Amino acid sequence: MDKQAGIIALIPARGGSKRIPRKNIVDVGGKPFIAWTIEAAKKSRFISRIIVSTDDLEIAEVAKKYGAEVPFMRPKEISEDITPDLPVFEHLLKWCKEKEGTVLDIVAHLRVNTGLFRTSEDIDKGIELLLAHPEYDSVRALIPAPLHPLKTYRLDGETLAPFMPHDVAEKLSGVREPFNEPVQKLPKAYAAAGYFSAIRSRTILDGNSMTGKKMLGYTVPAAHALDIDEPEELAYARFLLAARTRNI
């Protein structure tokens, strides 16, 4: 299938990263971190445009160098540390409609911090799944949950209690005390990888949501979705890249 005008990728790339300063353009494997995500998106069979939403001029120039568009600078009020994804995507969709007269169908959300080992095949698998199910609002890539949710707890002062109420946990698992059972006996649990999602524009603008009520999911290898937010994780990623280069 040819690239489709109504399907674009948005790469949020704020300039004020704290844990890894200048994270979006720090060198990883000989090129800026953001370049890995842009290059994977360029290989997609479906994505027709790659837009980077940033408040930082240097990031904008790097993104354009590697083939992404930066048609606007992100407003300061939606570029804070705790800014959620929704207003960033609303801003994109409204800008496209008001400035270009473009009405988009699907926006692929590509995060830089999980993009080092992202593949275009994983991107296309998600988009293809959403296209095949027009009644669904979004799709997310999943990995096996690092810790099963039925084995998590909460502290009320010093009193320890299962995070999930007993009756709910028992109904979900089929056992009386799932937190005391081997994980192999529990239903499989998955975590959103933060690696890929795709959302219909109607879900964002009309539903005021990044997921909607009906979500699709598919699994990707955990090794593809390495999350890099801390300096130690960045060092490990560089080690993995170097190891892969030696094995080529």
N, C-alpha and C positions, 0 to 999 in steps of 0.2 A: 504494500500500500504506500502511496506517495505521501510526502509530508503534507499536513493539513493546516490551512490558514487559521483555523479556529483553535488550534492546540499550540500553546506556547509554554516555555519554561520560565519560571521566576526563580532567581537566585538572590536571596536576601544576603547583603554583605555590609553590615554596619561597620563604621570605622573605629568605634570605641571599645574594642575587645579588651578586657582587663587581665584575664588569666594568662593568655598568650598575646602580648601586645602585637598589634598589626597582624593578627592571625590570618586574615583573609589573603594577605599577600606575602606572608613569610615564605622563605624558600623551603620547599619540600621536594626532595628528589630532583633538584635542578631547575625547578620552575615554581612560580607562585602557587600557593595552595589552591586558590580559586580556579586556576587553569585546569586542574584535574576534573573539576565538575563541568566546566564549560566544554572541554574536549569530549567528555562522555555524552553530553547533551547534543553536541554537533553530529554525533554518529547515530542518533535516534532516527528511526524510520518515520516517526510521526511529528516530532517537534519542528515547527516551522520558524520559530523565533526564540532567541534566548535573551532574556532581559535581566539585567542586574539592577537591583534596587539598593542604592547606597547613598549615604550622606557624605562620602569621602571622595575628594577629587582624585587622589592617587589611586585608590581602588578602581574608580571609574576608568582611568586611563589604562590600567593593567587589564581590566576586563575587556575593553575594546580591542586592545592589542591581540588578545587571544580569541576574538571573534564574537563576543557578546555585544549586545546593544545596551547603551545607557541613555535612554531618551529623556530622562529627567533625573533630578537629584531629589532624594527622599527628604521630605520636610523634617525639621528638627523634632517636632512634637511626636513623630512616630519613629524616632531613632534612639530612644532611650534604652537603658539596660533592661528594663522590665516591659518593654513594648511587646505585646503578643503578636502572633502572626496575622490575625484577622485584619487589622487596620492597614497593614502593609499591602495585603492582597486587594483589599477594597480600593486603596489608592491607585494601584496598578490598573484595575478594571475600569474605574471611573476615568482615569487619565486617558486610557485607550479610546473609550467611547467619546469623551468630550473633545480631545485634541485630534484624534485620527478618524473618528467615526467608526471605529472597529468594535464589534461585539464578539467577544471570545466565547468559546464553548467550554474548553477545559484548560486549567492551569496546572502544570506539573510543578511541584514544590521540591526544589533541590537545595539541600543544605550543604554548605561548604565543609562543615566539620565532619560530616560522614561521607564525603565525596572522594576520598583518596583512592579507594578500590571499587568505586561504583562502575557498573558496566552498562552500556547502552542496551544490552539484552534485558537486564532487569528493569530498566526504565520502560522499554517497549512492552514487556510482559504486563506491567501494571496498566499502561494506557490501553492496551488491547483488551484487557479484562473489563475496564470501565466502558469502552466503546461497545462491547458485546452486551452490556447490561444497561440500557438507557434509563431504566427505572431506578438505578442506584445513584447516589449523590457523590460518592468519593471512593477512592481505593487507597490502601496503605500497604507498604511492604512490612513484613513481620519477620522476627527472629524468635527462636525459643526463649521464653522468659528466663533471664539469668537466675532469678529466685522465684519459685512458685508462689503465687499470691496467697494460696491457702496455707503457706508456711510463714506468713508474716504476722507481726504482733504490733500492739500498741501499749504504751505505758500510761496508766492513770495514776499519776504520782509515782509510787513504787510498785503498784500492782500491775502485773503483766497479764494481758488478755489477748486472745487471737484477734487480729485486726478485723476479720470478717465474722459477723455474728454466727453462733453455733448452728442455728437452724438453717441459715443460708448456706454455710459451708458444708453441712451434711447433705443438703439437697443437691448441691453441685457435684459433690464428690462421691456420694453413695456410701460413705463411711462416717462413723460417729465422731472421730477426732482426727481429721485429715492432717492436722499439724503434727501428729505423732506417728504418721504412716510413711512408709517409703514413697518417694516421689513417683516411682514407677507405677504405683497403684492409683495415682491421681489423674484426672483428665488433663490432657495436654494444655499448656498455657503459653501464650505468645505475648511478646512485647512489640510495640511499634518501634521500628528500627530507627526512625528519624532519618532514614536513608532515602526514601522516596514516598511521595504521596501525590495524588492527582485529584483535583476538586473541580466540579462543574461550577461555572461562574454563577449560575442561578442559586447554588447552595451558599455561596459567599454573599452575594448581593441581596437576594430575597430571603434566604434563610438565616442570614447573619451568623454563619457557622463555617468552620473549616472542615467539617466532617459531614454534616447533615444527619438525617435519621437512618439512612440506609447506607451502610459501608460495606465495601468489598475488601477482602484481604488475601494476600498470597505471601508465601515464604521466600526468603532469599538467604543465601549462606551467611552465617554470622561474620565470617571473615571478610565479606564484601562491605559490611556495614560498620567498620571500625569507627568508633566515636572519639574524636580528638578535641578535648576541651582543656586539658591540663598540660603543662610543660613535659611531664613524664610520659604522657600519652603521645606527644609529638616526637619525643626521642625514640619511643618504641616504633612508631610509624616509620621513621627514618631508617631504623635498624631493619625493619621488614623489607623496605624498598631496596636497601643495599643488598640484603640477602637474596632477593629475587633477581637482582641484576647479576649477581655472581653466578646464579644457577642457569642463566640464559645461555 
